[in-house]
Amino acid sequence: MAATDFKDYYSILGVNKTASNEEIKQAFRKLARKYHPDVNPGNKEAEARFKEVSEAYEVLSDKEKRQKYDQFGQYWRQAGQTPWASRSTKANSDFNEVEFGKYTNFDEFINDLLGRFNEPSSKGSGSRQSYSYRPTPGATGFGGFDNFGDFAGFDNATAKTAQDTEAAISLSFGEAFNGVQKRLSLREETIEVRIPAGVKSGNRVRVRGKGQVNPTNQQRGDLYLKIDVLPHSFFQFDGDNLSCEVSITPDEAVLGASIDVPTPDGAVKVNIPAGIRSGQSLRLKGKGWRLAKDGRSDQLVKIAIASPKEISPQEREYYEKIRDIRTFNPRSHLQQVKL
């Protein structure tokens, strides 16, 4: 990667280098909502910013990747992948002398470095022997292998394990609930991915054969999309259930009422029992999130009694009459409170 290609991921997310994981996550969610393609249809600049923000979050949200990025800067993908650097003093000194800028790709860097670290063969003067390497199963990252196994000696062994890749993808509540077809750009390749209905933050969706290419045998691993469901203005997750808060008036709380409550399927009629208290919850069976094994969880409706700030003269008159004839005292038990 040339110096001009370096991306300051901290600056992209608008956080300091000392930012906590939670601060990084909050910054990403704010920017993802702002630049999400669904919010900016047809806006190529917003789409580019969304990809840039997602790339920054992918690196800074991963402890190991962030450590490499902080240590090696623009060469974090390459320089962090050097298990041979601890093999010997010679290896350490040779690595420090590597000029990354002269390589057009990471394979050239590997091939040259393997040759530099190889001692001359005892069978010939100054000849080099052929080494091969085995990528570690499950390695991740778009820019190269995150770690390597031991060198295989002189047998020219071929790496048998393809390379899996993980990337972050942000979805709106509606996309996650209903499922969605997404078009993703991976380097120079564009792919169509079907996200199943009912995914939640932290879930991973496997896309077969779309991971990294193993440079030894040209086999591709799988792509794992790590789901991040963006916050919703009304619905929240409560374990497997959905929860929400609905306000009612004092008279509805006293007398009971039938009100409309939004659900993922649309508004439904909910009966408010007379005498309900603020903070109590009503359960709507089967109106929550989609479950992995079919069916739906529940939706919990938390009640909040909202007192009006402005009332008409007639309303005030009736409230005063109620006050004057009211027999209920919600603070009667406080008379017994003592130290």
Secondary structure, 3 states (H helix, E strand, C coil): CCHHHCCCHHHHHCCCCCCCHHHHHHHHHHHHHHHCCCCCCCCHHHHHHHHHHHHHHHHHCCHHHHHHHHHHHHHHHHHCCCHHHHCCHHHHHHHHCCCHHHCCCHHHHHHHHHHHHCCCCCCCCCCCCCCCEEECCCCCCCCCCCCEEEECCCCCCCCCCCECEEEEEEECHHHHHHCEEEEEEECCEEEEEEECCCCCCCCEEEECCCCEECCCCCCECCEEEEEEECCCCCCEEECCEEEEEEEECHHHHHHCEEEEECCCCCCEEEEECCCCCCCCEEEECCCCCECCCCCECCEEEEEEECCCCCCCHHHHHHHHHHHHHCCCCCCHHHHHCCC
